[in-house]
Amino acid sequence: MVRNKKNEKGQLYGLLVDYTFMFLLVISCNSMYTVLNKTFSTTSLSLVITVIFLPISIQNIILHHNLNFSKLVTFFCYYFFWIALVLGTVKIVNNLRFFTIFVLLFPTCVLYFYARYLDGQVLLVLRRLVNTIVFFSIFSLVLWVLFSNLDLVKGTSMYSSWSGLTVTRFWWVHFNTQTESFFGLSLIRNTGIFPEAPMFAYLLLIGVFVELFVNNRTNICIMFVLMITLITTLSTTGLLFGVLAIFLKVGLKYINRINLNSWTIIVGLLIVAFFVVKLLLQQKSGSSSARVRDDDIHAGLQAWKQNIIFGNGFSSSNVIRNHMASWRQHVGNMSSLGYTSGILTILSDGGIMLFSLYIAPLLVLFKRKSAMFLNRKLLVALIFMLATLVVTITPYVPLTIFMLSFFYVYYFIMGCNREV
């Protein structure tokens, strides 16, 4: 009886810790609360996550003191050697942001996943991440119908420094920030608690990718809610990635019947991802959105070409801005200018040196071919996540770092020749 009570308390504690972490990850994903309030900025919330969950992770790992932590120690030796190389070769414009993301947040997420791995609960953490995203999804759907469309509550106008426009808020729990013309109708996009639909779509897509390719079983009800919410965002990017993810999920069932080596599969998936991005850039040909995206690619590539290996300096957004078309050169920050490419932000900030952190889990598969046959789904999830960064400016948000740390723990510490 006493042992059962202890187990119940332990489960309740784990539940509280996980969902608190997941809630902070969602809020810090460039929500309206972080982009409009410096006190609750992404950097500030990253520090909060570190302060709360780093001690918890270390404490949990210490409880398994009888295990061999050589892989974990080796990983961090390599990682901080990489940090030293970056600091020695890449100009750091925003020291606090770099230190918070790569010296504090990323190691915290790695330790958190490793601690949950030791408890055999890695998938439980990711299930709770999806549950949290679904909660925000359902919440936004209800308020989008009642507030945005049925006008049951009168909103309050406010200025958004993110877009440089006036938006409508409803008790700070839902926001009308964008409209879209659809067959001559002006529709309000469901942006939830986010300053723009693509940002909300990114959160939903992470839920879709995890549900389809990481969790053991795909819950149809969860997928239905996530896809319906994606539709209400009117984000073509989100819809295309979502539909393609479902298509590949079905297709992966038939790959087992075909004798393909890992090189063939990975190259094939990369080609598919390339054409998806190309399709995304062309799907609104002639529209203002297409012009912005085309100019984003041009500006990002031109900025990166100035220093391909080491970049122009971490958080040096002005370099990209200087290469933007003249019609976009107005007063405002990078977000109000509408810049959208996270991958090119990484390459401009730190060149191949910084980008290597994001691509390393993918490259390791070229060495460990057997891993491809054991868990192809994780590879697809990773490729999708990297592909979404091409058209979404979320490379440094805690949610991206959190997901990246999962792939590091799986490929480099757990050993990718085993199931999650």
TORBA-298772 format. One record per residue (C-alpha): residue number from 1; x, y, z. Coordinates in Angstrom, 3 decimals, decimal comma. Layout:
<fitis>
- pos | xx | yy | zz
- NUM | X | Y | Z .
...
</fitis>
This chain:
<fitis>
- pos | xx | yy | zz
- 1 | 0,000 | 0,000 | 0,000 .
- 2 | 2,801 | 2,401 | 0,932 .
- 3 | 4,665 | 1,551 | -2,271 .
- 4 | 1,529 | 2,190 | -4,330 .
- 5 | 1,106 | 5,622 | -2,751 .
- 6 | 4,728 | 6,444 | -3,544 .
- 7 | 4,233 | 5,300 | -7,133 .
- 8 | 1,106 | 7,434 | -7,435 .
- 9 | 2,940 | 10,475 | -6,083 .
- 10 | 5,829 | 9,805 | -8,472 .
- 11 | 3,477 | 9,542 | -11,433 .
- 12 | 1,661 | 12,724 | -10,425 .
- 13 | 4,990 | 14,516 | -10,029 .
- 14 | 6,140 | 13,331 | -13,465 .
- 15 | 2,820 | 14,408 | -14,968 .
- 16 | 3,124 | 17,896 | -13,456 .
- 17 | 6,758 | 18,303 | -14,520 .
- 18 | 6,180 | 17,136 | -18,097 .
- 19 | 3,100 | 19,254 | -18,740 .
- 20 | 4,687 | 22,321 | -17,190 .
- 21 | 7,622 | 21,854 | -19,552 .
- 22 | 5,329 | 21,336 | -22,551 .
- 23 | 3,256 | 24,402 | -21,672 .
- 24 | 6,364 | 26,583 | -21,498 .
- 25 | 7,572 | 25,198 | -24,832 .
- 26 | 4,322 | 26,214 | -26,532 .
- 27 | 4,152 | 29,656 | -24,916 .
- 28 | 7,784 | 30,383 | -25,827 .
- 29 | 7,268 | 29,440 | -29,502 .
- 30 | 6,975 | 33,097 | -30,576 .
- 31 | 3,510 | 33,470 | -29,046 .
- 32 | 1,956 | 36,907 | -28,625 .
- 33 | 3,047 | 36,877 | -24,993 .
- 34 | 6,720 | 36,599 | -25,906 .
- 35 | 6,835 | 38,907 | -28,928 .
- 36 | 5,016 | 41,783 | -27,213 .
- 37 | 6,587 | 41,604 | -23,758 .
- 38 | 10,357 | 41,672 | -23,239 .
- 39 | 9,903 | 40,333 | -19,716 .
- 40 | 8,442 | 37,124 | -21,155 .
- 41 | 10,620 | 36,978 | -24,253 .
- 42 | 11,763 | 33,697 | -25,752 .
- 43 | 15,179 | 34,201 | -24,179 .
- 44 | 13,630 | 34,841 | -20,756 .
- 45 | 11,454 | 31,746 | -20,962 .
- 46 | 14,451 | 29,698 | -22,108 .
- 47 | 16,199 | 30,770 | -18,907 .
- 48 | 13,113 | 29,836 | -16,885 .
- 49 | 13,056 | 26,385 | -18,505 .
- 50 | 16,732 | 25,896 | -17,673 .
- 51 | 16,395 | 27,039 | -14,061 .
- 52 | 13,434 | 24,734 | -13,433 .
- 53 | 14,254 | 21,611 | -15,414 .
- 54 | 18,051 | 21,383 | -15,360 .
- 55 | 18,160 | 20,545 | -11,610 .
- 56 | 15,217 | 18,141 | -12,012 .
- 57 | 16,959 | 16,320 | -14,872 .
- 58 | 20,279 | 16,070 | -13,030 .
- 59 | 18,558 | 14,817 | -9,899 .
- 60 | 16,725 | 12,131 | -11,856 .
- 61 | 19,925 | 11,015 | -13,602 .
- 62 | 21,776 | 10,785 | -10,269 .
- 63 | 19,120 | 8,351 | -9,042 .
- 64 | 20,465 | 5,961 | -11,689 .
- 65 | 24,015 | 6,242 | -10,320 .
- 66 | 24,675 | 2,543 | -10,904 .
- 67 | 24,540 | 2,981 | -14,685 .
- 68 | 27,351 | 3,808 | -17,098 .
- 69 | 27,118 | 7,431 | -18,285 .
- 70 | 30,124 | 7,279 | -20,617 .
- 71 | 28,046 | 8,021 | -23,742 .
- 72 | 26,471 | 11,055 | -22,103 .
- 73 | 29,832 | 12,391 | -20,936 .
- 74 | 31,402 | 11,768 | -24,347 .
- 75 | 28,543 | 13,547 | -26,067 .
- 76 | 28,887 | 16,657 | -23,927 .
- 77 | 32,660 | 16,684 | -24,388 .
- 78 | 32,153 | 16,811 | -28,150 .
- 79 | 29,311 | 19,283 | -27,828 .
- 80 | 31,163 | 21,834 | -25,719 .
- 81 | 34,190 | 21,423 | -27,967 .
- 82 | 31,847 | 22,466 | -30,784 .
- 83 | 30,678 | 25,415 | -28,662 .
- 84 | 34,309 | 26,462 | -28,202 .
- 85 | 34,878 | 26,257 | -31,977 .
- 86 | 31,802 | 28,379 | -32,654 .
- 87 | 32,825 | 30,985 | -30,102 .
- 88 | 36,291 | 31,089 | -31,644 .
- 89 | 35,156 | 31,381 | -35,255 .
- 90 | 31,660 | 32,912 | -35,313 .
- 91 | 30,958 | 36,491 | -34,299 .
- 92 | 28,347 | 36,544 | -31,526 .
- 93 | 26,256 | 39,706 | -31,782 .
- 94 | 23,804 | 38,743 | -29,043 .
- 95 | 25,837 | 36,979 | -26,341 .
- 96 | 22,934 | 36,447 | -23,932 .
- 97 | 20,754 | 34,824 | -26,588 .
- 98 | 23,515 | 32,496 | -27,797 .
- 99 | 24,498 | 31,523 | -24,246 .
- 100 | 20,883 | 30,871 | -23,259 .
- 101 | 20,036 | 28,747 | -26,299 .
- 102 | 23,175 | 26,708 | -26,876 .
- 103 | 24,959 | 26,645 | -23,513 .
- 104 | 21,918 | 26,344 | -21,239 .
- 105 | 18,720 | 25,342 | -23,063 .
- 106 | 20,048 | 22,679 | -25,430 .
- 107 | 22,022 | 20,778 | -22,735 .
- 108 | 18,994 | 21,036 | -20,431 .
- 109 | 16,746 | 19,455 | -23,071 .
- 110 | 19,303 | 16,712 | -23,746 .
- 111 | 19,572 | 15,913 | -20,032 .
- 112 | 15,788 | 15,977 | -19,691 .
- 113 | 15,310 | 13,468 | -22,498 .
- 114 | 18,174 | 11,345 | -21,191 .
- 115 | 16,652 | 11,283 | -17,710 .
- 116 | 13,306 | 10,224 | -19,152 .
- 117 | 15,102 | 7,635 | -21,286 .
- 118 | 16,590 | 6,124 | -18,137 .
- 119 | 13,042 | 5,930 | -16,754 .
- 120 | 11,816 | 4,354 | -20,003 .
- 121 | 9,474 | 7,297 | -20,630 .
- 122 | 10,809 | 9,099 | -23,703 .
- 123 | 7,677 | 8,356 | -25,702 .
- 124 | 5,508 | 9,428 | -22,769 .
- 125 | 7,143 | 12,873 | -22,863 .
- 126 | 6,446 | 13,197 | -26,577 .
- 127 | 2,873 | 11,973 | -26,101 .
- 128 | 2,374 | 14,734 | -23,549 .
- 129 | 3,846 | 17,252 | -25,959 .
- 130 | 1,251 | 16,232 | -28,552 .
- 131 | -1,501 | 16,359 | -25,922 .
- 132 | -0,488 | 19,912 | -25,029 .
- 133 | -0,522 | 20,962 | -28,675 .
- 134 | -3,950 | 19,361 | -29,097 .
- 135 | -5,214 | 21,303 | -26,070 .
- 136 | -4,113 | 24,604 | -27,601 .
- 137 | -5,558 | 23,433 | -30,910 .
- 138 | -9,038 | 22,691 | -29,514 .
- 139 | -8,965 | 25,859 | -27,408 .
- 140 | -8,182 | 27,958 | -30,479 .
- 141 | -10,879 | 26,261 | -32,568 .
- 142 | -13,563 | 26,998 | -29,985 .
- 143 | -12,549 | 30,645 | -29,599 .
- 144 | -12,076 | 31,093 | -33,343 .
- 145 | -15,670 | 29,990 | -33,920 .
- 146 | -17,232 | 31,841 | -30,980 .
- 147 | -15,162 | 35,026 | -30,932 .
- 148 | -13,676 | 35,491 | -34,394 .
- 149 | -16,660 | 34,352 | -36,471 .
- 150 | -19,805 | 34,529 | -34,310 .
- 151 | -18,704 | 37,737 | -32,537 .
- 152 | -20,059 | 36,581 | -29,182 .
- 153 | -17,410 | 38,697 | -27,490 .
- 154 | -16,175 | 42,094 | -28,589 .
- 155 | -12,413 | 42,189 | -28,922 .
- 156 | -9,974 | 44,953 | -28,035 .
- 157 | -7,736 | 46,535 | -30,649 .
- 158 | -3,999 | 46,626 | -29,971 .
- 159 | -0,774 | 47,286 | -31,842 .
- 160 | 1,416 | 44,302 | -32,734 .
- 161 | 5,108 | 45,112 | -32,957 .
- 162 | 5,602 | 41,757 | -34,683 .
- 163 | 3,572 | 42,683 | -37,758 .
- 164 | 3,462 | 46,442 | -37,376 .
- 165 | -0,338 | 46,258 | -37,645 .
- 166 | -3,350 | 46,666 | -35,394 .
- 167 | -4,777 | 43,326 | -34,246 .
- 168 | -7,693 | 42,240 | -32,055 .
- 169 | -7,301 | 40,436 | -28,770 .
- 170 | -9,915 | 38,575 | -26,736 .
- 171 | -9,019 | 38,600 | -23,038 .
- 172 | -5,397 | 37,803 | -24,004 .
- 173 | -6,366 | 34,175 | -24,741 .
- 174 | -7,118 | 34,493 | -28,464 .
- 175 | -6,052 | 36,923 | -31,184 .
- 176 | -7,283 | 37,943 | -34,620 .
- 177 | -4,093 | 38,919 | -36,390 .
- 178 | -4,581 | 38,025 | -40,055 .
- 179 | -7,237 | 37,711 | -42,741 .
- 180 | -7,105 | 35,868 | -46,042 .
- 181 | -9,033 | 36,351 | -49,266 .
- 182 | -10,611 | 33,072 | -50,369 .
- 183 | -12,817 | 33,010 | -53,488 .
- 184 | -13,661 | 36,649 | -52,943 .
- 185 | -14,411 | 36,203 | -49,244 .
- 186 | -12,360 | 37,793 | -46,496 .
- 187 | -11,781 | 35,092 | -43,871 .
- 188 | -10,229 | 35,487 | -40,438 .
- 189 | -7,331 | 33,090 | -40,020 .
- 190 | -7,119 | 31,064 | -36,835 .
- 191 | -3,841 | 32,207 | -35,302 .
- 192 | -4,678 | 31,180 | -31,724 .
- 193 | -2,230 | 32,850 | -29,352 .
- 194 | 0,289 | 33,531 | -32,101 .
- 195 | 1,064 | 36,700 | -34,083 .
- 196 | 0,655 | 34,959 | -37,439 .
- 197 | -0,831 | 31,788 | -38,880 .
- 198 | 2,485 | 30,227 | -40,069 .
- 199 | 3,774 | 30,303 | -36,489 .
- 200 | 0,683 | 28,463 | -35,245 .
- 201 | 0,956 | 26,078 | -38,192 .
- 202 | 4,543 | 25,257 | -37,183 .
- 203 | 3,382 | 24,229 | -33,716 .
- 204 | 0,605 | 22,098 | -35,195 .
- 205 | 3,007 | 20,478 | -37,664 .
- 206 | 5,345 | 19,457 | -34,857 .
- 207 | 2,348 | 17,711 | -33,315 .
- 208 | 1,532 | 16,043 | -36,643 .
- 209 | 5,119 | 14,855 | -37,205 .
- 210 | 5,457 | 13,440 | -33,690 .
- 211 | 2,062 | 11,747 | -33,825 .
- 212 | 2,684 | 10,173 | -37,229 .
- 213 | 6,357 | 9,251 | -37,102 .
- 214 | 7,546 | 9,140 | -33,480 .
- 215 | 4,714 | 7,809 | -31,337 .
- 216 | 4,131 | 4,074 | -31,574 .
- 217 | 0,493 | 4,372 | -32,567 .
- 218 | -1,206 | 7,177 | -34,458 .
- 219 | -4,380 | 8,444 | -32,808 .
- 220 | -6,919 | 9,232 | -35,557 .
- 221 | -8,864 | 11,659 | -33,340 .
- 222 | -5,713 | 13,640 | -32,572 .
- 223 | -4,784 | 13,786 | -36,244 .
- 224 | -8,305 | 14,936 | -37,127 .
- 225 | -8,141 | 17,804 | -34,623 .
- 226 | -4,667 | 18,887 | -35,744 .
- 227 | -5,547 | 18,818 | -39,450 .
- 228 | -8,847 | 20,666 | -38,940 .
- 229 | -6,956 | 23,345 | -37,026 .
- 230 | -4,364 | 23,533 | -39,804 .
- 231 | -7,189 | 24,148 | -42,267 .
- 232 | -8,549 | 27,025 | -40,161 .
- 233 | -5,141 | 28,702 | -40,139 .
- 234 | -5,435 | 28,929 | -43,947 .
- 235 | -1,709 | 28,240 | -44,055 .
- 236 | -0,883 | 26,605 | -47,370 .
- 237 | 2,530 | 25,715 | -45,986 .
- 238 | 0,983 | 23,918 | -43,049 .
- 239 | -1,585 | 22,099 | -45,153 .
- 240 | 0,911 | 20,910 | -47,748 .
- 241 | 3,321 | 19,600 | -45,134 .
- 242 | 0,465 | 18,033 | -43,179 .
- 243 | -1,004 | 16,247 | -46,194 .
- 244 | 2,427 | 15,122 | -47,391 .
- 245 | 3,205 | 13,775 | -43,913 .
- 246 | 0,024 | 11,679 | -43,960 .
- 247 | 0,863 | 10,480 | -47,476 .
- 248 | 4,360 | 9,374 | -46,430 .
- 249 | 3,019 | 7,734 | -43,285 .
- 250 | 0,878 | 5,515 | -45,472 .
- 251 | 3,738 | 5,018 | -47,930 .
- 252 | 6,159 | 3,908 | -45,215 .
- 253 | 4,004 | 0,846 | -44,614 .
- 254 | 4,933 | -0,397 | -48,077 .
- 255 | 8,654 | 0,392 | -47,881 .
- 256 | 9,139 | -2,683 | -45,703 .
- 257 | 8,118 | -4,791 | -48,692 .
- 258 | 10,759 | -3,222 | -50,933 .
- 259 | 14,476 | -3,975 | -50,710 .
- 260 | 15,915 | -0,450 | -50,545 .
- 261 | 19,151 | 0,575 | -48,897 .
- 262 | 19,395 | 3,572 | -46,572 .
- 263 | 21,111 | 5,748 | -49,203 .
- 264 | 18,218 | 5,298 | -51,628 .
- 265 | 15,594 | 6,112 | -48,994 .
- 266 | 17,334 | 9,143 | -47,508 .
- 267 | 18,139 | 10,655 | -50,919 .
- 268 | 14,579 | 10,008 | -52,043 .
- 269 | 13,125 | 11,719 | -48,981 .
- 270 | 15,466 | 14,681 | -49,396 .
- 271 | 14,352 | 15,052 | -53,013 .
- 272 | 10,712 | 14,938 | -51,915 .
- 273 | 11,409 | 17,582 | -49,265 .
- 274 | 13,140 | 19,765 | -51,872 .
- 275 | 10,189 | 19,653 | -54,244 .
- 276 | 7,769 | 20,333 | -51,388 .
- 277 | 9,665 | 23,514 | -50,553 .
- 278 | 9,756 | 24,430 | -54,233 .
- 279 | 6,012 | 23,875 | -54,447 .
- 280 | 5,481 | 26,047 | -51,394 .
- 281 | 7,395 | 28,870 | -53,041 .
- 282 | 5,354 | 28,564 | -56,230 .
- 283 | 1,890 | 27,910 | -54,829 .
- 284 | 1,097 | 31,599 | -54,527 .
- 285 | 2,899 | 32,734 | -57,636 .
- 286 | 2,276 | 36,410 | -58,271 .
- 287 | 0,884 | 37,119 | -54,797 .
- 288 | 2,519 | 39,345 | -52,196 .
- 289 | 3,265 | 36,242 | -50,128 .
- 290 | 5,151 | 34,679 | -53,034 .
- 291 | 7,111 | 37,887 | -53,600 .
- 292 | 8,101 | 37,977 | -49,940 .
- 293 | 9,213 | 34,333 | -49,937 .
- 294 | 11,158 | 34,697 | -53,145 .
- 295 | 12,882 | 37,751 | -51,740 .
- 296 | 13,539 | 35,899 | -48,471 .
- 297 | 15,435 | 33,180 | -50,314 .
- 298 | 17,368 | 35,742 | -52,338 .
- 299 | 18,249 | 37,900 | -49,319 .
- 300 | 19,175 | 34,903 | -47,178 .
- 301 | 21,407 | 33,361 | -49,839 .
- 302 | 23,140 | 36,662 | -50,546 .
- 303 | 23,770 | 37,175 | -46,831 .
- 304 | 25,106 | 33,641 | -46,421 .
- 305 | 27,421 | 34,005 | -49,439 .
- 306 | 29,286 | 36,754 | -47,571 .
- 307 | 30,724 | 34,116 | -45,225 .
- 308 | 29,695 | 30,575 | -46,096 .
- 309 | 31,670 | 28,760 | -43,386 .
- 310 | 31,309 | 31,019 | -40,327 .
- 311 | 28,407 | 33,296 | -41,187 .
- 312 | 28,017 | 36,992 | -40,481 .
- 313 | 27,465 | 36,792 | -36,753 .
- 314 | 24,847 | 35,223 | -34,515 .
- 315 | 21,673 | 37,394 | -34,428 .
- 316 | 23,042 | 39,679 | -37,165 .
- 317 | 19,636 | 40,084 | -38,804 .
- 318 | 20,578 | 43,405 | -40,373 .
- 319 | 22,824 | 41,577 | -42,839 .
- 320 | 19,815 | 39,781 | -44,322 .
- 321 | 17,758 | 42,944 | -44,183 .
- 322 | 20,349 | 44,831 | -46,218 .
- 323 | 19,834 | 42,366 | -49,076 .
- 324 | 16,044 | 42,633 | -49,112 .
- 325 | 14,219 | 44,370 | -51,937 .
- 326 | 13,731 | 48,110 | -51,552 .
- 327 | 9,942 | 47,776 | -51,265 .
- 328 | 10,457 | 45,908 | -47,973 .
- 329 | 12,872 | 48,412 | -46,467 .
- 330 | 10,665 | 50,136 | -43,929 .
- 331 | 10,883 | 50,827 | -40,229 .
- 332 | 10,509 | 47,674 | -38,197 .
- 333 | 12,304 | 44,570 | -37,012 .
- 334 | 12,891 | 41,358 | -38,946 .
- 335 | 9,518 | 39,983 | -37,962 .
- 336 | 7,622 | 43,029 | -39,173 .
- 337 | 9,565 | 42,779 | -42,434 .
- 338 | 8,044 | 39,339 | -42,821 .
- 339 | 11,253 | 37,280 | -43,064 .
- 340 | 10,365 | 33,590 | -43,048 .
- 341 | 13,373 | 31,315 | -43,635 .
- 342 | 14,810 | 29,753 | -40,505 .
- 343 | 17,436 | 27,673 | -42,317 .
- 344 | 18,866 | 30,707 | -44,095 .
- 345 | 18,802 | 32,605 | -40,798 .
- 346 | 21,029 | 29,887 | -39,301 .
- 347 | 23,360 | 29,930 | -42,314 .
- 348 | 23,590 | 33,718 | -42,323 .
- 349 | 24,166 | 33,852 | -38,559 .
- 350 | 26,749 | 31,108 | -38,240 .
- 351 | 27,336 | 29,557 | -41,636 .
- 352 | 27,980 | 25,856 | -41,992 .
- 353 | 29,577 | 25,885 | -38,533 .
- 354 | 26,291 | 26,693 | -36,780 .
- 355 | 24,150 | 24,727 | -39,223 .
- 356 | 26,161 | 21,589 | -38,442 .
- 357 | 24,347 | 21,350 | -35,090 .
- 358 | 21,005 | 21,031 | -36,865 .
- 359 | 22,116 | 18,630 | -39,590 .
- 360 | 24,378 | 16,279 | -37,560 .
- 361 | 21,646 | 13,770 | -36,557 .
- 362 | 20,740 | 13,422 | -40,234 .
- 363 | 24,333 | 12,941 | -41,364 .
- 364 | 24,948 | 10,194 | -38,822 .
- 365 | 22,621 | 7,947 | -40,802 .
- 366 | 25,140 | 7,810 | -43,639 .
- 367 | 27,459 | 5,998 | -41,232 .
- 368 | 24,883 | 3,827 | -39,498 .
- 369 | 22,918 | 2,315 | -42,336 .
- 370 | 21,244 | -0,277 | -40,120 .
- 371 | 19,475 | 2,514 | -38,217 .
- 372 | 17,517 | 3,395 | -41,335 .
- 373 | 15,955 | -0,043 | -41,505 .
- 374 | 15,106 | -0,097 | -37,790 .
- 375 | 13,299 | 3,206 | -37,557 .
- 376 | 12,670 | 4,942 | -40,863 .
- 377 | 9,878 | 6,982 | -39,324 .
- 378 | 12,232 | 9,011 | -37,130 .
- 379 | 14,283 | 9,940 | -40,169 .
- 380 | 11,155 | 11,205 | -41,911 .
- 381 | 10,196 | 13,240 | -38,823 .
- 382 | 13,649 | 14,830 | -38,724 .
- 383 | 13,608 | 15,672 | -42,446 .
- 384 | 10,145 | 17,202 | -42,115 .
- 385 | 11,235 | 19,314 | -39,161 .
- 386 | 14,263 | 20,624 | -41,071 .
- 387 | 12,113 | 21,249 | -44,154 .
- 388 | 9,621 | 23,352 | -42,203 .
- 389 | 12,509 | 25,515 | -41,003 .
- 390 | 13,100 | 26,532 | -44,616 .
- 391 | 9,805 | 28,425 | -44,660 .
- 392 | 9,347 | 29,227 | -40,944 .
- 393 | 11,533 | 31,493 | -38,839 .
- 394 | 11,714 | 29,274 | -35,758 .
- 395 | 15,317 | 28,008 | -35,614 .
- 396 | 16,035 | 29,254 | -32,091 .
- 397 | 12,703 | 28,821 | -30,310 .
- 398 | 12,745 | 26,342 | -27,393 .
- 399 | 10,364 | 23,941 | -29,160 .
- 400 | 12,786 | 23,507 | -32,068 .
- 401 | 15,717 | 23,059 | -29,690 .
- 402 | 13,659 | 20,563 | -27,668 .
- 403 | 12,869 | 18,431 | -30,715 .
- 404 | 16,448 | 18,681 | -31,955 .
- 405 | 17,700 | 17,454 | -28,584 .
- 406 | 15,424 | 14,405 | -28,852 .
- 407 | 17,110 | 13,356 | -32,098 .
- 408 | 20,527 | 13,886 | -30,515 .
- 409 | 19,649 | 11,704 | -27,540 .
- 410 | 18,282 | 9,029 | -29,859 .
- 411 | 21,096 | 8,982 | -32,423 .
- 412 | 24,138 | 9,732 | -30,282 .
- 413 | 23,347 | 8,553 | -26,743 .
- 414 | 20,621 | 5,905 | -26,883 .
- 415 | 22,164 | 4,465 | -30,011 .
- 416 | 20,108 | 4,611 | -33,191 .
- 417 | 20,266 | 0,857 | -33,687 .
- 418 | 17,432 | 0,422 | -31,215 .
- 419 | 13,791 | 1,400 | -30,878 .
- 420 | 12,798 | 4,506 | -28,935 .
</fitis>
